[in-house]
Amino acid sequence: MAEAVYAGAVIEERQLLKSLRWYDGFVIALANPGFLIGALGYSISTLGAWGAMTLWGISMFMGVLQNWVYSEQAAMFPDKPGGISLYAHEGWRKYFTLVGPVATFGYWFAWSSVLASFGLLIGYIVQAEWYPSSAESSFWTFDTGPVTAGFPHVLAAILIVAVWVFNIFGVRPSLWVGYATGALMMIPLGVFIVLPYVTGDWESSNLTWTVPSWQAAFAWLWLMGWSAYGVETCAAFAPEYEDTAHDTSLALRSSAIFSLAVYMLLPLGLGGVMTQEEITANPVAFYVPAFDELVGGASNLMVLLLVASLVLSMNTATADGSRALYGIARDDMTVKQLYHLNRFHVPARAMTLDMVINLLLVFFVGNVLAIYVVGNLGYILAHVFALSAFVLLRRDRPNWPRPIKLSRIWVAIAALLAAANLFLTVMGVWYTELIGYGGTKEILYGVGVLLISILLFFFRRIVQDGEKPHWREETPTMPPTSSAGA
């Protein structure tokens, strides 16, 4: 049996395997350029290529600084699967226990919804390249109520199920998928970043600045965090690295620096090849005509490689999101049934729940950027709480072992980043319509996710654990012996 029951508590006997090295984490984080691919067309359409490059660069630079902060916290809690939201819980539970479920569920839902948004993105790209007639054919369409679904939605559903299958058989099969798709991703990235200057297809006259207002710029920076901050995924696998402190830190920092380069150069390269009007005409599948212009007859191959890179993003999202959900249950913040590993030592129940929720998103939300907006509220708040937790942990647990300890200036940097993200959240929620692809409905969906997290938290504590509600918890000043040297 995988579980034993003692005094009414369920104890998980299986453990996440320590089988990863830092370069495995780097490959997992190669999903991050894929996140840029998903939203780049929308941003250039609204902001122009210069505006998009500038704001993506700012957002990714913030992501780099945040990864440096998270490297200390990851080394502090080497037994915490689920990443930065669990650090938020550790820092805040002394003051307000509801921060934990809000941060962790917001984080989990954002990562989980990558499956739906990228499945749809792949569907639209494949449709534009190989099955354009299906966009006009009623044979492919059916009404779900909120969404008129078609070929992209069906393909997205198939991919979501396929990625789930790869992941339930353990971290190694999913990592093999990551290495294969990560290597393939480098080719279209190289085509878009380098080739335009070689072929002469890059035109500086295509670069425009059309940022509508400072409010719109801040709203876009809020949404861009959904993509740029994703390099923190390396922290979610901290318990699975062979050398937790060294491997986690190196994976976090190397992936952040690589992503910063991509986030600056990809908008510049693509923005010089395609005009803003051409991108606006199809902000999801504009990559297809871009490939046609750059590589001509090899366009089919390039589209296939681009799709492979997006599958990598889906694969990473499944692995990260499921570990976040497992970590939430492990720390008593949601239903205990999700604190479970299958015989391959992966959280299969959490993965299955992810799969079901994403199928619902595909068929009942059905728009790529709208799904981003739904998940982004909780995700950026998770960063606010995790960054502020860094400050609180420095004050409340000064003697806690820190295999990686940043200089004191990073306390101020973490506080400034937390404040900046909180400001961006307020601006993003208030001015969502200025983004052009989300509004009140999507924000309310995001609020609903956070409210559900609080209800499940109380269900776990009151019904399953038999506790009385409490708003604060006593926190240890030193780690338990079993995890101090992990």
Residue pairs with C-beta under 8 A, 6 or more apart in sequence:
1 13
2 12
2 13
2 14
2 340
2 341
2 342
2 343
3 10
3 11
3 12
3 13
3 340
4 11
4 13
5 11
8 466
10 336
10 339
12 330
12 339
12 340
12 341
14 341
14 343
14 345
15 239
15 341
15 345
16 81
16 239
16 240
16 323
16 341
16 345
16 346
17 171
17 240
17 345
18 239
18 240
18 241
18 242
18 244
19 171
19 172
19 240
19 242
20 171
20 175
20 237
20 240
20 241
20 242
20 247
21 241
21 242
21 243
21 247
22 241
22 246
22 247
22 248
22 249
22 250
22 251
22 254
23 251
24 175
24 237
24 251
25 234
25 237
25 241
25 247
25 248
25 250
25 251
25 252
25 255
26 234
26 251
26 254
26 255
26 258
27 175
27 178
27 179
27 182
28 175
28 178
28 233
28 234
28 237
28 251
28 316
28 319
28 320
29 230
29 231
29 233
29 234
29 251
29 255
29 259
29 316
30 178
30 182
30 185
30 255
30 309
30 312
30 316
31 114
31 230
31 233
31 312
31 313
31 315
31 316
31 317
32 227
32 228
32 230
32 231
32 233
32 255
32 259
32 262
33 185
33 189
33 259
33 262
33 263
33 266
33 309
34 118
34 185
34 309
34 310
34 312
34 313
35 114
35 226
35 227
35 228
35 230
35 313
36 56
36 227
36 228
36 262
36 263
36 266
37 121
37 266
37 287
37 306
37 309
37 310
38 117
38 118
38 121
38 227
38 310
38 313
38 368
38 372
39 223
39 224
39 226
39 227
39 369
39 372
40 52
40 56
40 266
40 267
40 270
41 279
41 282
41 283
41 284
41 286
41 287
42 283
42 369
42 435
42 436
42 437
43 51
43 52
43 55
43 56
43 220
43 224
43 267
44 52
44 267
44 270
44 271
44 276
44 279
44 283
45 276
45 279
45 280
45 283
45 436
46 210
46 212
46 216
46 220
46 435
46 436
47 55
47 209
47 210
47 211
47 216
47 217
47 220
48 207
48 208
48 209
48 210
48 211
48 271
48 276
49 206
49 207
49 208
49 267
49 268
49 270
49 271
49 272
49 276
50 207
50 208
50 209
50 271
51 208
51 209
51 210
51 211
51 217
52 267
52 271
53 264
53 267
53 268
53 271
55 211
55 217
55 220
55 221
55 224
56 224
56 228
56 263
56 264
56 267
57 260
57 263
57 264
58 221
59 221
59 224
59 225
59 227
59 228
59 229
59 263
60 228
60 259
60 260
60 263
60 264
61 260
62 225
62 228
62 229
62 417
62 420
62 421
63 225
63 228
63 229
63 230
63 231
63 232
63 256
63 259
63 260
64 231
64 256
64 257
64 259
64 260
65 413
65 417
66 229
66 232
66 383
66 387
66 417
67 231
67 232
67 234
67 252
67 253
67 255
67 256
68 252
68 253
68 256
68 406
68 410
69 387
69 390
69 406
69 410
69 413
69 414
69 417
70 84
70 87
70 232
70 235
70 252
70 386
71 235
71 248
71 249
71 252
71 253
71 404
71 406
72 390
72 402
72 404
72 405
72 406
72 410
73 84
73 87
73 235
73 386
73 389
73 390
73 393
74 87
74 235
74 238
74 244
74 245
74 248
74 249
74 252
74 404
75 244
75 245
75 248
75 249
75 402
75 403
75 404
76 87
76 393
76 400
76 401
76 402
76 403
76 479
77 86
77 87
77 90
77 238
77 479
77 483
78 238
78 239
78 244
78 245
78 248
78 483
78 486
79 239
79 482
79 483
79 486
80 86
80 87
80 90
80 238
80 239
80 327
80 331
81 236
81 237
81 238
81 239
81 240
81 323
81 324
81 326
81 327
81 330
82 104
82 107
82 108
82 236
82 323
82 324
82 325
82 326
82 327
82 328
82 330
83 107
83 232
83 233
83 235
83 236
83 238
83 320
83 323
83 324
83 327
84 107
84 232
84 235
84 236
84 382
84 383
84 386
85 103
85 104
85 106
85 107
85 108
85 324
85 327
85 328
85 382
85 385
85 386
86 104
86 327
86 328
86 331
87 235
87 386
87 389
87 390
87 393
88 99
88 100
88 103
88 104
88 382
88 385
88 386
88 388
88 389
89 99
89 100
89 103
89 104
89 331
89 333
89 389
90 389
90 393
90 475
91 385
91 386
91 388
91 389
91 390
91 391
91 392
91 393
91 396
92 99
92 100
92 103
92 385
92 388
92 389
92 392
93 99
93 100
93 472
93 473
93 475
94 392
94 396
94 472
94 473
94 474
94 475
95 392
95 472
96 471
96 472
97 457
97 470
97 471
97 472
97 473
98 454
98 457
98 471
99 385
100 331
100 333
100 457
101 328
101 333
101 334
101 453
101 454
101 456
101 457
102 378
102 381
102 385
102 450
102 453
102 454
103 378
103 381
103 382
103 385
103 386
104 324
104 327
104 328
104 331
104 333
104 334
104 382
104 453
105 328
105 334
105 378
105 449
105 450
105 452
105 453
105 456
106 375
106 377
106 378
106 379
106 381
106 382
106 449
106 450
106 453
107 324
107 378
107 379
107 382
108 321
108 324
108 325
108 328
109 357
109 374
109 375
109 378
109 379
109 449
110 226
110 375
110 376
110 378
110 379
110 382
111 233
111 317
111 320
111 321
111 324
111 379
112 317
112 321
112 325
112 354
112 357
112 358
112 375
113 357
113 358
113 361
113 371
113 372
113 374
113 375
114 313
114 314
114 316
114 317
114 321
115 159
115 160
115 163
115 314
115 317
115 318
115 321
115 354
115 355
115 358
116 156
116 160
116 358
116 359
116 361
116 362
116 365
116 371
117 361
117 368
117 369
117 371
117 372
118 310
118 311
118 313
118 314
118 317
119 155
119 156
119 157
119 159
119 160
119 314
119 358
119 362
120 152
120 153
120 156
120 362
120 366
120 367
120 368
120 371
121 284
121 310
121 368
122 152
122 155
122 156
122 159
122 307
122 310
122 311
123 151
123 152
123 153
123 154
123 155
123 156
124 152
124 284
124 285
124 368
125 284
125 285
125 287
125 288
125 303
125 306
125 307
125 310
126 152
126 155
126 303
126 307
127 134
127 135
127 151
127 152
127 155
127 285
128 135
128 282
128 285
128 288
129 285
129 288
129 299
129 300
129 303
130 300
131 151
134 140
134 150
134 151
135 150
135 151
140 150
140 151
140 154
141 148
141 149
141 150
142 148
142 149
142 150
143 149
144 363
144 364
144 366
145 364
146 364
146 365
146 366
147 153
147 363
147 364
147 365
147 366
148 366
149 362
149 363
149 366
153 362
153 363
153 366
156 362
157 359
157 362
157 363
159 311
159 314
160 314
160 355
160 358
160 359
160 362
161 355
163 311
163 314
163 315
163 318
164 318
164 351
164 352
164 354
164 355
166 173
166 174
166 177
166 315
167 173
167 174
167 315
167 318
167 319
167 322
167 346
167 351
168 342
168 344
168 346
168 348
168 351
168 352
169 344
169 346
170 344
170 345
170 346
171 240
171 319
171 345
171 346
174 315
174 318
174 319
177 311
177 312
177 315
178 312
178 315
178 316
180 308
181 308
181 309
181 311
181 312
181 315
182 309
182 312
184 305
184 308
184 309
185 305
185 306
185 308
185 309
185 312
187 302
187 305
188 287
188 291
188 302
188 305
188 306
188 309
189 262
189 266
189 309
191 291
191 294
191 295
191 302
192 266
192 269
192 270
192 273
192 290
192 294
193 262
193 265
193 266
193 269
194 269
195 201
195 294
195 295
196 202
196 269
196 270
196 272
196 273
196 294
197 269
199 294
201 272
201 273
201 293
201 294
202 269
202 272
202 273
203 272
203 273
204 272
206 271
206 272
206 273
206 274
206 275
206 276
207 268
207 271
207 272
208 276
210 276
211 217
212 434
213 434
215 427
215 431
215 434
216 431
216 434
216 435
218 423
218 424
218 427
218 428
218 431
219 427
219 428
219 430
219 431
219 432
219 434
219 435
220 434
220 435
221 424
221 427
221 428
222 376
222 380
222 424
222 425
222 427
222 428
222 429
223 369
223 372
223 373
223 376
223 428
223 435
223 438
225 376
225 379
225 380
225 383
225 421
225 424
226 372
226 375
226 376
226 379
226 380
227 372
228 259
228 263
229 379
229 380
229 383
231 252
231 255
231 256
231 259
232 252
233 316
233 320
234 248
234 251
234 252
234 255
235 248
235 252
236 319
236 320
236 323
236 324
236 327
237 248
237 251
237 319
237 320
237 323
238 244
238 248
239 486
241 247
241 248
241 251
244 403
244 486
245 403
245 404
249 404
270 279
270 290
273 290
273 293
273 294
274 286
274 289
274 290
274 293
278 286
278 289
279 286
282 289
284 368
287 303
287 306
288 299
288 303
291 298
291 299
291 302
291 303
291 306
292 299
294 302
295 301
295 302
318 351
318 354
318 355
321 350
321 354
322 346
322 347
322 348
322 350
322 351
322 354
323 347
323 350
324 350
325 334
325 338
325 347
325 350
325 353
325 354
326 338
326 339
326 340
326 341
326 347
326 350
328 334
328 338
329 335
329 336
329 337
329 338
329 339
329 340
329 350
329 460
330 339
332 460
332 461
332 465
333 453
333 456
333 457
333 460
334 453
334 456
334 457
334 460
335 456
335 459
335 460
335 464
336 460
336 464
336 465
337 349
338 347
338 349
338 350
338 353
340 347
340 348
340 349
341 347
341 348
342 348
342 349
361 371
361 374
365 371
365 374
365 445
367 437
369 435
369 437
369 438
370 437
370 438
370 442
372 437
372 438
373 432
373 435
373 437
373 438
373 442
373 443
373 446
374 438
374 442
374 445
374 446
374 449
375 446
375 449
376 428
376 446
377 425
377 428
377 429
377 443
377 446
377 447
377 449
377 450
378 446
378 449
378 450
380 421
380 424
380 425
380 428
381 425
381 450
383 417
383 418
383 421
384 418
384 421
384 422
384 425
385 418
387 414
387 415
387 417
387 418
387 421
388 414
388 415
388 418
390 410
390 411
390 414
391 411
391 414
391 415
391 418
393 400
394 411
396 475
396 477
397 475
397 476
397 477
397 478
399 477
399 478
400 477
400 478
400 479
401 478
401 479
401 484
428 435
429 443
432 438
432 439
432 440
432 442
432 443
433 439
458 469
461 467
461 469
462 468
462 469
478 484
